[in-house]
Amino acid sequence: MTPTRDWIDRRRLKIDFKAWRTENRWTNSNFWFGFDNVHTGMVGTERC
């Protein structure tokens, strides 16, 4: 996925983003996963 100017509908984003924030809608996501992340969360970094 190569980012381009038309990748995000910026016109809609500019119009709707404030409303989404006001309504506490989900607007961001961060992925943090993998063997080490899952298992250190369960048993701690030193034990893993």
mmCIF entry with sequence, helices, sheets and N, C-alpha, C, O atoms, coordinates in Angstrom:
data_MODEL
# 
_entry.id   MODEL 
# 
_entity.id                         1 
_entity.type                       polymer 
_entity.pdbx_number_of_molecules   1 
# 
_entity_poly.entity_id                      1 
_entity_poly.type                           'polypeptide(L)' 
_entity_poly.nstd_linkage                   no 
_entity_poly.nstd_monomer                   no 
_entity_poly.pdbx_seq_one_letter_code       MTPTRDWIDRRRLKIDFKAWRTENRWTNSNFWFGFDNVHTGMVGTERC 
_entity_poly.pdbx_seq_one_letter_code_can   MTPTRDWIDRRRLKIDFKAWRTENRWTNSNFWFGFDNVHTGMVGTERC 
_entity_poly.pdbx_strand_id                 A 
# 
loop_
_entity_poly_seq.entity_id 
_entity_poly_seq.num 
_entity_poly_seq.mon_id 
_entity_poly_seq.hetero 
1 1  MET n 
1 2  THR n 
1 3  PRO n 
1 4  THR n 
1 5  ARG n 
1 6  ASP n 
1 7  TRP n 
1 8  ILE n 
1 9  ASP n 
1 10 ARG n 
1 11 ARG n 
1 12 ARG n 
1 13 LEU n 
1 14 LYS n 
1 15 ILE n 
1 16 ASP n 
1 17 PHE n 
1 18 LYS n 
1 19 ALA n 
1 20 TRP n 
1 21 ARG n 
1 22 THR n 
1 23 GLU n 
1 24 ASN n 
1 25 ARG n 
1 26 TRP n 
1 27 THR n 
1 28 ASN n 
1 29 SER n 
1 30 ASN n 
1 31 PHE n 
1 32 TRP n 
1 33 PHE n 
1 34 GLY n 
1 35 PHE n 
1 36 ASP n 
1 37 ASN n 
1 38 VAL n 
1 39 HIS n 
1 40 THR n 
1 41 GLY n 
1 42 MET n 
1 43 VAL n 
1 44 GLY n 
1 45 THR n 
1 46 GLU n 
1 47 ARG n 
1 48 CYS n 
# 
_struct_asym.id          A 
_struct_asym.entity_id   1 
# 
loop_
_struct_conf.conf_type_id 
_struct_conf.id 
_struct_conf.pdbx_PDB_helix_id 
_struct_conf.beg_label_comp_id 
_struct_conf.beg_label_asym_id 
_struct_conf.beg_label_seq_id 
_struct_conf.pdbx_beg_PDB_ins_code 
_struct_conf.end_label_comp_id 
_struct_conf.end_label_asym_id 
_struct_conf.end_label_seq_id 
_struct_conf.pdbx_end_PDB_ins_code 
_struct_conf.beg_auth_comp_id 
_struct_conf.beg_auth_asym_id 
_struct_conf.beg_auth_seq_id 
_struct_conf.end_auth_comp_id 
_struct_conf.end_auth_asym_id 
_struct_conf.end_auth_seq_id 
_struct_conf.pdbx_PDB_helix_class 
_struct_conf.details 
_struct_conf.pdbx_PDB_helix_length 
HELX_P HELX_P1 AA1 ARG A 10 ? THR A 22 ? ARG A 10 THR A 22 1 ? 13 
HELX_P HELX_P2 AA2 PHE A 35 ? VAL A 43 ? PHE A 35 VAL A 43 1 ? 9  
# 
_struct_conf_type.id          HELX_P 
_struct_conf_type.criteria    ? 
_struct_conf_type.reference   ? 
# 
loop_
_atom_site.group_PDB 
_atom_site.id 
_atom_site.type_symbol 
_atom_site.label_atom_id 
_atom_site.label_alt_id 
_atom_site.label_comp_id 
_atom_site.label_asym_id 
_atom_site.label_entity_id 
_atom_site.label_seq_id 
_atom_site.pdbx_PDB_ins_code 
_atom_site.Cartn_x 
_atom_site.Cartn_y 
_atom_site.Cartn_z 
_atom_site.occupancy 
_atom_site.B_iso_or_equiv 
_atom_site.pdbx_formal_charge 
_atom_site.auth_seq_id 
_atom_site.auth_comp_id 
_atom_site.auth_asym_id 
_atom_site.auth_atom_id 
_atom_site.pdbx_PDB_model_num 
ATOM 1   N N  . MET A 1 1  ? 0.839   -1.173  0.000  1.00 0.00 ? 1  MET A N  1 
ATOM 2   C CA . MET A 1 1  ? 0.000   0.000   0.000  1.00 0.00 ? 1  MET A CA 1 
ATOM 3   C C  . MET A 1 1  ? 0.883   1.234   0.000  1.00 0.00 ? 1  MET A C  1 
ATOM 4   O O  . MET A 1 1  ? 1.488   1.589   1.012  1.00 0.00 ? 1  MET A O  1 
ATOM 5   N N  . THR A 1 2  ? 0.941   1.854   -1.108 1.00 0.00 ? 2  THR A N  1 
ATOM 6   C CA . THR A 1 2  ? 1.729   3.074   -1.237 1.00 0.00 ? 2  THR A CA 1 
ATOM 7   C C  . THR A 1 2  ? 0.823   4.276   -1.010 1.00 0.00 ? 2  THR A C  1 
ATOM 8   O O  . THR A 1 2  ? -0.164  4.440   -1.728 1.00 0.00 ? 2  THR A O  1 
ATOM 9   N N  . PRO A 1 3  ? 1.132   5.120   -0.029 1.00 0.00 ? 3  PRO A N  1 
ATOM 10  C CA . PRO A 1 3  ? 0.290   6.291   0.220  1.00 0.00 ? 3  PRO A CA 1 
ATOM 11  C C  . PRO A 1 3  ? 0.289   7.244   -0.980 1.00 0.00 ? 3  PRO A C  1 
ATOM 12  O O  . PRO A 1 3  ? 1.340   7.543   -1.548 1.00 0.00 ? 3  PRO A O  1 
ATOM 13  N N  . THR A 1 4  ? -0.878  7.704   -1.350 1.00 0.00 ? 4  THR A N  1 
ATOM 14  C CA . THR A 1 4  ? -1.035  8.715   -2.393 1.00 0.00 ? 4  THR A CA 1 
ATOM 15  C C  . THR A 1 4  ? -2.010  9.772   -1.891 1.00 0.00 ? 4  THR A C  1 
ATOM 16  O O  . THR A 1 4  ? -2.666  9.573   -0.868 1.00 0.00 ? 4  THR A O  1 
ATOM 17  N N  . ARG A 1 5  ? -2.112  10.878  -2.590 1.00 0.00 ? 5  ARG A N  1 
ATOM 18  C CA . ARG A 1 5  ? -2.990  11.972  -2.161 1.00 0.00 ? 5  ARG A CA 1 
ATOM 19  C C  . ARG A 1 5  ? -4.457  11.534  -2.117 1.00 0.00 ? 5  ARG A C  1 
ATOM 20  O O  . ARG A 1 5  ? -5.229  12.059  -1.315 1.00 0.00 ? 5  ARG A O  1 
ATOM 21  N N  . ASP A 1 6  ? -4.852  10.582  -2.966 1.00 0.00 ? 6  ASP A N  1 
ATOM 22  C CA . ASP A 1 6  ? -6.253  10.164  -2.996 1.00 0.00 ? 6  ASP A CA 1 
ATOM 23  C C  . ASP A 1 6  ? -6.535  8.974   -2.080 1.00 0.00 ? 6  ASP A C  1 
ATOM 24  O O  . ASP A 1 6  ? -7.640  8.432   -2.097 1.00 0.00 ? 6  ASP A O  1 
ATOM 25  N N  . TRP A 1 7  ? -5.574  8.570   -1.301 1.00 0.00 ? 7  TRP A N  1 
ATOM 26  C CA . TRP A 1 7  ? -5.708  7.413   -0.428 1.00 0.00 ? 7  TRP A CA 1 
ATOM 27  C C  . TRP A 1 7  ? -6.767  7.638   0.650  1.00 0.00 ? 7  TRP A C  1 
ATOM 28  O O  . TRP A 1 7  ? -7.515  6.720   0.985  1.00 0.00 ? 7  TRP A O  1 
ATOM 29  N N  . ILE A 1 8  ? -6.831  8.842   1.189  1.00 0.00 ? 8  ILE A N  1 
ATOM 30  C CA . ILE A 1 8  ? -7.802  9.222   2.214  1.00 0.00 ? 8  ILE A CA 1 
ATOM 31  C C  . ILE A 1 8  ? -8.690  10.312  1.638  1.00 0.00 ? 8  ILE A C  1 
ATOM 32  O O  . ILE A 1 8  ? -8.205  11.254  1.012  1.00 0.00 ? 8  ILE A O  1 
ATOM 33  N N  . ASP A 1 9  ? -9.988  10.179  1.851  1.00 0.00 ? 9  ASP A N  1 
ATOM 34  C CA . ASP A 1 9  ? -10.921 11.208  1.406  1.00 0.00 ? 9  ASP A CA 1 
ATOM 35  C C  . ASP A 1 9  ? -10.807 12.386  2.374  1.00 0.00 ? 9  ASP A C  1 
ATOM 36  O O  . ASP A 1 9  ? -11.542 12.472  3.358  1.00 0.00 ? 9  ASP A O  1 
ATOM 37  N N  . ARG A 1 10 ? -9.886  13.277  2.080  1.00 0.00 ? 10 ARG A N  1 
ATOM 38  C CA . ARG A 1 10 ? -9.582  14.379  3.000  1.00 0.00 ? 10 ARG A CA 1 
ATOM 39  C C  . ARG A 1 10 ? -10.754 15.363  3.138  1.00 0.00 ? 10 ARG A C  1 
ATOM 40  O O  . ARG A 1 10 ? -10.917 15.987  4.186  1.00 0.00 ? 10 ARG A O  1 
ATOM 41  N N  . ARG A 1 11 ? -11.550 15.499  2.109  1.00 0.00 ? 11 ARG A N  1 
ATOM 42  C CA . ARG A 1 11 ? -12.710 16.392  2.202  1.00 0.00 ? 11 ARG A CA 1 
ATOM 43  C C  . ARG A 1 11 ? -13.687 15.872  3.257  1.00 0.00 ? 11 ARG A C  1 
ATOM 44  O O  . ARG A 1 11 ? -14.167 16.635  4.095  1.00 0.00 ? 11 ARG A O  1 
ATOM 45  N N  . ARG A 1 12 ? -13.976 14.577  3.211  1.00 0.00 ? 12 ARG A N  1 
ATOM 46  C CA . ARG A 1 12 ? -14.880 13.994  4.214  1.00 0.00 ? 12 ARG A CA 1 
ATOM 47  C C  . ARG A 1 12 ? -14.246 14.039  5.598  1.00 0.00 ? 12 ARG A C  1 
ATOM 48  O O  . ARG A 1 12 ? -14.924 14.327  6.584  1.00 0.00 ? 12 ARG A O  1 
ATOM 49  N N  . LEU A 1 13 ? -12.958 13.759  5.676  1.00 0.00 ? 13 LEU A N  1 
ATOM 50  C CA . LEU A 1 13 ? -12.270 13.785  6.961  1.00 0.00 ? 13 LEU A CA 1 
ATOM 51  C C  . LEU A 1 13 ? -12.349 15.173  7.599  1.00 0.00 ? 13 LEU A C  1 
ATOM 52  O O  . LEU A 1 13 ? -12.600 15.295  8.798  1.00 0.00 ? 13 LEU A O  1 
ATOM 53  N N  . LYS A 1 14 ? -12.138 16.196  6.812  1.00 0.00 ? 14 LYS A N  1 
ATOM 54  C CA . LYS A 1 14 ? -12.200 17.570  7.327  1.00 0.00 ? 14 LYS A CA 1 
ATOM 55  C C  . LYS A 1 14 ? -13.596 17.907  7.826  1.00 0.00 ? 14 LYS A C  1 
ATOM 56  O O  . LYS A 1 14 ? -13.741 18.614  8.824  1.00 0.00 ? 14 LYS A O  1 
ATOM 57  N N  . ILE A 1 15 ? -14.615 17.416  7.155  1.00 0.00 ? 15 ILE A N  1 
ATOM 58  C CA . ILE A 1 15 ? -16.002 17.698  7.530  1.00 0.00 ? 15 ILE A CA 1 
ATOM 59  C C  . ILE A 1 15 ? -16.411 16.906  8.776  1.00 0.00 ? 15 ILE A C  1 
ATOM 60  O O  . ILE A 1 15 ? -17.038 17.456  9.681  1.00 0.00 ? 15 ILE A O  1 
ATOM 61  N N  . ASP A 1 16 ? -16.060 15.621  8.824  1.00 0.00 ? 16 ASP A N  1 
ATOM 62  C CA . ASP A 1 16 ? -16.607 14.724  9.842  1.00 0.00 ? 16 ASP A CA 1 
ATOM 63  C C  . ASP A 1 16 ? -15.741 14.520  11.089 1.00 0.00 ? 16 ASP A C  1 
ATOM 64  O O  . ASP A 1 16 ? -16.253 14.061  12.111 1.00 0.00 ? 16 ASP A O  1 
ATOM 65  N N  . PHE A 1 17 ? -14.458 14.842  11.036 1.00 0.00 ? 17 PHE A N  1 
ATOM 66  C CA . PHE A 1 17 ? -13.574 14.468  12.141 1.00 0.00 ? 17 PHE A CA 1 
ATOM 67  C C  . PHE A 1 17 ? -13.979 15.099  13.475 1.00 0.00 ? 17 PHE A C  1 
ATOM 68  O O  . PHE A 1 17 ? -13.973 14.418  14.500 1.00 0.00 ? 17 PHE A O  1 
ATOM 69  N N  . LYS A 1 18 ? -14.325 16.364  13.480 1.00 0.00 ? 18 LYS A N  1 
ATOM 70  C CA . LYS A 1 18 ? -14.733 17.021  14.737 1.00 0.00 ? 18 LYS A CA 1 
ATOM 71  C C  . LYS A 1 18 ? -15.966 16.345  15.329 1.00 0.00 ? 18 LYS A C  1 
ATOM 72  O O  . LYS A 1 18 ? -16.054 16.171  16.544 1.00 0.00 ? 18 LYS A O  1 
ATOM 73  N N  . ALA A 1 19 ? -16.914 15.966  14.481 1.00 0.00 ? 19 ALA A N  1 
ATOM 74  C CA . ALA A 1 19 ? -18.117 15.290  14.963 1.00 0.00 ? 19 ALA A CA 1 
ATOM 75  C C  . ALA A 1 19 ? -17.756 13.932  15.545 1.00 0.00 ? 19 ALA A C  1 
ATOM 76  O O  . ALA A 1 19 ? -18.285 13.546  16.587 1.00 0.00 ? 19 ALA A O  1 
ATOM 77  N N  . TRP A 1 20 ? -16.865 13.208  14.888 1.00 0.00 ? 20 TRP A N  1 
ATOM 78  C CA . TRP A 1 20 ? -16.449 11.901  15.403 1.00 0.00 ? 20 TRP A CA 1 
ATOM 79  C C  . TRP A 1 20 ? -15.812 12.034  16.776 1.00 0.00 ? 20 TRP A C  1 
ATOM 80  O O  . TRP A 1 20 ? -16.086 11.229  17.665 1.00 0.00 ? 20 TRP A O  1 
ATOM 81  N N  . ARG A 1 21 ? -14.970 13.038  16.959 1.00 0.00 ? 21 ARG A N  1 
ATOM 82  C CA . ARG A 1 21 ? -14.315 13.245  18.251 1.00 0.00 ? 21 ARG A CA 1 
ATOM 83  C C  . ARG A 1 21 ? -15.342 13.628  19.322 1.00 0.00 ? 21 ARG A C  1 
ATOM 84  O O  . ARG A 1 21 ? -15.264 13.155  20.455 1.00 0.00 ? 21 ARG A O  1 
ATOM 85  N N  . THR A 1 22 ? -16.287 14.468  18.969 1.00 0.00 ? 22 THR A N  1 
ATOM 86  C CA . THR A 1 22 ? -17.333 14.881  19.900 1.00 0.00 ? 22 THR A CA 1 
ATOM 87  C C  . THR A 1 22 ? -18.176 13.694  20.342 1.00 0.00 ? 22 THR A C  1 
ATOM 88  O O  . THR A 1 22 ? -18.598 13.622  21.496 1.00 0.00 ? 22 THR A O  1 
ATOM 89  N N  . GLU A 1 23 ? -18.419 12.765  19.427 1.00 0.00 ? 23 GLU A N  1 
ATOM 90  C CA . GLU A 1 23 ? -19.232 11.583  19.726 1.00 0.00 ? 23 GLU A CA 1 
ATOM 91  C C  . GLU A 1 23 ? -18.400 10.440  20.302 1.00 0.00 ? 23 GLU A C  1 
ATOM 92  O O  . GLU A 1 23 ? -18.907 9.331   20.469 1.00 0.00 ? 23 GLU A O  1 
ATOM 93  N N  . ASN A 1 24 ? -17.134 10.697  20.605 1.00 0.00 ? 24 ASN A N  1 
ATOM 94  C CA . ASN A 1 24 ? -16.208 9.680   21.139 1.00 0.00 ? 24 ASN A CA 1 
ATOM 95  C C  . ASN A 1 24 ? -16.116 8.450   20.247 1.00 0.00 ? 24 ASN A C  1 
ATOM 96  O O  . ASN A 1 24 ? -16.061 7.319   20.728 1.00 0.00 ? 24 ASN A O  1 
ATOM 97  N N  . ARG A 1 25 ? -16.099 8.689   18.951 1.00 0.00 ? 25 ARG A N  1 
ATOM 98  C CA . ARG A 1 25 ? -15.962 7.569   18.014 1.00 0.00 ? 25 ARG A CA 1 
ATOM 99  C C  . ARG A 1 25 ? -14.512 7.134   17.914 1.00 0.00 ? 25 ARG A C  1 
ATOM 100 O O  . ARG A 1 25 ? -13.594 7.899   18.210 1.00 0.00 ? 25 ARG A O  1 
ATOM 101 N N  . TRP A 1 26 ? -14.327 5.917   17.500 1.00 0.00 ? 26 TRP A N  1 
ATOM 102 C CA . TRP A 1 26 ? -13.011 5.324   17.345 1.00 0.00 ? 26 TRP A CA 1 
ATOM 103 C C  . TRP A 1 26 ? -12.342 5.917   16.105 1.00 0.00 ? 26 TRP A C  1 
ATOM 104 O O  . TRP A 1 26 ? -12.868 5.782   15.000 1.00 0.00 ? 26 TRP A O  1 
ATOM 105 N N  . THR A 1 27 ? -11.179 6.578   16.274 1.00 0.00 ? 27 THR A N  1 
ATOM 106 C CA . THR A 1 27 ? -10.523 7.245   15.149 1.00 0.00 ? 27 THR A CA 1 
ATOM 107 C C  . THR A 1 27 ? -9.062  6.838   14.975 1.00 0.00 ? 27 THR A C  1 
ATOM 108 O O  . THR A 1 27 ? -8.405  7.299   14.043 1.00 0.00 ? 27 THR A O  1 
ATOM 109 N N  . ASN A 1 28 ? -8.543  5.981   15.857 1.00 0.00 ? 28 ASN A N  1 
ATOM 110 C CA . ASN A 1 28 ? -7.125  5.655   15.791 1.00 0.00 ? 28 ASN A CA 1 
ATOM 111 C C  . ASN A 1 28 ? -6.925  4.207   16.206 1.00 0.00 ? 28 ASN A C  1 
ATOM 112 O O  . ASN A 1 28 ? -7.667  3.675   17.032 1.00 0.00 ? 28 ASN A O  1 
ATOM 113 N N  . SER A 1 29 ? -5.922  3.581   15.626 1.00 0.00 ? 29 SER A N  1 
ATOM 114 C CA . SER A 1 29 ? -5.617  2.202   15.969 1.00 0.00 ? 29 SER A CA 1 
ATOM 115 C C  . SER A 1 29 ? -4.109  1.995   15.969 1.00 0.00 ? 29 SER A C  1 
ATOM 116 O O  . SER A 1 29 ? -3.401  2.494   15.094 1.00 0.00 ? 29 SER A O  1 
ATOM 117 N N  . ASN A 1 30 ? -3.638  1.271   16.937 1.00 0.00 ? 30 ASN A N  1 
ATOM 118 C CA . ASN A 1 30 ? -2.231  0.894   16.990 1.00 0.00 ? 30 ASN A CA 1 
ATOM 119 C C  . ASN A 1 30 ? -2.160  -0.606  17.216 1.00 0.00 ? 30 ASN A C  1 
ATOM 120 O O  . ASN A 1 30 ? -2.827  -1.140  18.103 1.00 0.00 ? 30 ASN A O  1 
ATOM 121 N N  . PHE A 1 31 ? -1.360  -1.278  16.421 1.00 0.00 ? 31 PHE A N  1 
ATOM 122 C CA . PHE A 1 31 ? -1.231  -2.720  16.559 1.00 0.00 ? 31 PHE A CA 1 
ATOM 123 C C  . PHE A 1 31 ? 0.092   -3.034  17.240 1.00 0.00 ? 31 PHE A C  1 
ATOM 124 O O  . PHE A 1 31 ? 1.144   -2.546  16.826 1.00 0.00 ? 31 PHE A O  1 
ATOM 125 N N  . TRP A 1 32 ? 0.038   -3.834  18.262 1.00 0.00 ? 32 TRP A N  1 
ATOM 126 C CA . TRP A 1 32 ? 1.214   -4.219  19.018 1.00 0.00 ? 32 TRP A CA 1 
ATOM 127 C C  . TRP A 1 32 ? 1.029   -5.686  19.360 1.00 0.00 ? 32 TRP A C  1 
ATOM 128 O O  . TRP A 1 32 ? 0.366   -6.021  20.341 1.00 0.00 ? 32 TRP A O  1 
ATOM 129 N N  . PHE A 1 33 ? 1.617   -6.565  18.549 1.00 0.00 ? 33 PHE A N  1 
ATOM 130 C CA . PHE A 1 33 ? 1.399   -7.981  18.770 1.00 0.00 ? 33 PHE A CA 1 
ATOM 131 C C  . PHE A 1 33 ? 2.632   -8.761  18.335 1.00 0.00 ? 33 PHE A C  1 
ATOM 132 O O  . PHE A 1 33 ? 3.551   -8.209  17.729 1.00 0.00 ? 33 PHE A O  1 
ATOM 133 N N  . GLY A 1 34 ? 2.637   -10.006 18.641 1.00 0.00 ? 34 GLY A N  1 
ATOM 134 C CA . GLY A 1 34 ? 3.733   -10.899 18.318 1.00 0.00 ? 34 GLY A CA 1 
ATOM 135 C C  . GLY A 1 34 ? 3.999   -11.795 19.511 1.00 0.00 ? 34 GLY A C  1 
ATOM 136 O O  . GLY A 1 34 ? 3.468   -11.563 20.597 1.00 0.00 ? 34 GLY A O  1 
ATOM 137 N N  . PHE A 1 35 ? 4.804   -12.801 19.319 1.00 0.00 ? 35 PHE A N  1 
ATOM 138 C CA . PHE A 1 35 ? 5.084   -13.756 20.376 1.00 0.00 ? 35 PHE A CA 1 
ATOM 139 C C  . PHE A 1 35 ? 5.595   -13.061 21.641 1.00 0.00 ? 35 PHE A C  1 
ATOM 140 O O  . PHE A 1 35 ? 5.066   -13.270 22.732 1.00 0.00 ? 35 PHE A O  1 
ATOM 141 N N  . ASP A 1 36 ? 6.627   -12.234 21.478 1.00 0.00 ? 36 ASP A N  1 
ATOM 142 C CA . ASP A 1 36 ? 7.227   -11.605 22.660 1.00 0.00 ? 36 ASP A CA 1 
ATOM 143 C C  . ASP A 1 36 ? 6.270   -10.661 23.369 1.00 0.00 ? 36 ASP A C  1 
ATOM 144 O O  . ASP A 1 36 ? 6.251   -10.626 24.599 1.00 0.00 ? 36 ASP A O  1 
ATOM 145 N N  . ASN A 1 37 ? 5.489   -9.908  22.642 1.00 0.00 ? 37 ASN A N  1 
ATOM 146 C CA . ASN A 1 37 ? 4.563   -8.962  23.275 1.00 0.00 ? 37 ASN A CA 1 
ATOM 147 C C  . ASN A 1 37 ? 3.463   -9.683  24.040 1.00 0.00 ? 37 ASN A C  1 
ATOM 148 O O  . ASN A 1 37 ? 3.111   -9.285  25.150 1.00 0.00 ? 37 ASN A O  1 
ATOM 149 N N  . VAL A 1 38 ? 2.925   -10.734 23.453 1.00 0.00 ? 38 VAL A N  1 
ATOM 150 C CA . VAL A 1 38 ? 1.847   -11.480 24.116 1.00 0.00 ? 38 VAL A CA 1 
ATOM 151 C C  . VAL A 1 38 ? 2.372   -12.150 25.381 1.00 0.00 ? 38 VAL A C  1 
ATOM 152 O O  . VAL A 1 38 ? 1.753   -12.049 26.440 1.00 0.00 ? 38 VAL A O  1 
ATOM 153 N N  . HIS A 1 39 ? 3.499   -12.826 25.277 1.00 0.00 ? 39 HIS A N  1 
ATOM 154 C CA . HIS A 1 39 ? 3.994   -13.605 26.404 1.00 0.00 ? 39 HIS A CA 1 
ATOM 155 C C  . HIS A 1 39 ? 4.614   -12.740 27.505 1.00 0.00 ? 39 HIS A C  1 
ATOM 156 O O  . HIS A 1 39 ? 4.498   -13.079 28.683 1.00 0.00 ? 39 HIS A O  1 
ATOM 157 N N  . THR A 1 40 ? 5.253   -11.655 27.156 1.00 0.00 ? 40 THR A N  1 
ATOM 158 C CA . THR A 1 40 ? 5.766   -10.781 28.219 1.00 0.00 ? 40 THR A CA 1 
ATOM 159 C C  . THR A 1 40 ? 4.626   -10.131 28.973 1.00 0.00 ? 40 THR A C  1 
ATOM 160 O O  . THR A 1 40 ? 4.767   -9.815  30.155 1.00 0.00 ? 40 THR A O  1 
ATOM 161 N N  . GLY A 1 41 ? 3.487   -9.922  28.304 1.00 0.00 ? 41 GLY A N  1 
ATOM 162 C CA . GLY A 1 41 ? 2.319   -9.403  29.011 1.00 0.00 ? 41 GLY A CA 1 
ATOM 163 C C  . GLY A 1 41 ? 1.773   -10.397 30.020 1.00 0.00 ? 41 GLY A C  1 
ATOM 164 O O  . GLY A 1 41 ? 1.184   -10.005 31.027 1.00 0.00 ? 41 GLY A O  1 
ATOM 165 N N  . MET A 1 42 ? 1.964   -11.668 29.757 1.00 0.00 ? 42 MET A N  1 
ATOM 166 C CA . MET A 1 42 ? 1.440   -12.685 30.666 1.00 0.00 ? 42 MET A CA 1 
ATOM 167 C C  . MET A 1 42 ? 2.416   -13.016 31.813 1.00 0.00 ? 42 MET A C  1 
ATOM 168 O O  . MET A 1 42 ? 1.995   -13.164 32.960 1.00 0.00 ? 42 MET A O  1 
ATOM 169 N N  . VAL A 1 43 ? 3.704   -13.129 31.504 1.00 0.00 ? 43 VAL A N  1 
ATOM 170 C CA . VAL A 1 43 ? 4.648   -13.600 32.522 1.00 0.00 ? 43 VAL A CA 1 
ATOM 171 C C  . VAL A 1 43 ? 5.736   -12.586 32.871 1.00 0.00 ? 43 VAL A C  1 
ATOM 172 O O  . VAL A 1 43 ? 6.505   -12.814 33.805 1.00 0.00 ? 43 VAL A O  1 
ATOM 173 N N  . GLY A 1 44 ? 5.815   -11.488 32.151 1.00 0.00 ? 44 GLY A N  1 
ATOM 174 C CA . GLY A 1 44 ? 6.846   -10.485 32.430 1.00 0.00 ? 44 GLY A CA 1 
ATOM 175 C C  . GLY A 1 44 ? 8.044   -10.642 31.510 1.00 0.00 ? 44 GLY A C  1 
ATOM 176 O O  . GLY A 1 44 ? 8.302   -11.729 30.992 1.00 0.00 ? 44 GLY A O  1 
ATOM 177 N N  . THR A 1 45 ? 8.771   -9.558  31.313 1.00 0.00 ? 45 THR A N  1 
ATOM 178 C CA . THR A 1 45 ? 9.878   -9.571  30.350 1.00 0.00 ? 45 THR A CA 1 
ATOM 179 C C  . THR A 1 45 ? 11.040  -10.435 30.809 1.00 0.00 ? 45 THR A C  1 
ATOM 180 O O  . THR A 1 45 ? 11.639  -11.129 29.989 1.00 0.00 ? 45 THR A O  1 
ATOM 181 N N  . GLU A 1 46 ? 11.373  -10.415 32.075 1.00 0.00 ? 46 GLU A N  1 
ATOM 182 C CA . GLU A 1 46 ? 12.530  -11.189 32.521 1.00 0.00 ? 46 GLU A CA 1 
ATOM 183 C C  . GLU A 1 46 ? 12.264  -12.682 32.478 1.00 0.00 ? 46 GLU A C  1 
ATOM 184 O O  . GLU A 1 46 ? 13.142  -13.447 32.078 1.00 0.00 ? 46 GLU A O  1 
ATOM 185 N N  . ARG A 1 47 ? 11.098  -13.112 32.871 1.00 0.00 ? 47 ARG A N  1 
ATOM 186 C CA . ARG A 1 47 ? 10.781  -14.535 32.842 1.00 0.00 ? 47 ARG A CA 1 
ATOM 187 C C  . ARG A 1 47 ? 10.667  -15.044 31.402 1.00 0.00 ? 47 ARG A C  1 
ATOM 188 O O  . ARG A 1 47 ? 11.071  -16.170 31.114 1.00 0.00 ? 47 ARG A O  1 
ATOM 189 N N  . CYS A 1 48 ? 10.135  -14.243 30.516 1.00 0.00 ? 48 CYS A N  1 
ATOM 190 C CA . CYS A 1 48 ? 9.980   -14.655 29.115 1.00 0.00 ? 48 CYS A CA 1 
ATOM 191 C C  . CYS A 1 48 ? 11.349  -14.795 28.488 1.00 0.00 ? 48 CYS A C  1 
ATOM 192 O O  . CYS A 1 48 ? 11.457  -15.134 27.310 1.00 0.00 ? 48 CYS A O  1 
# 
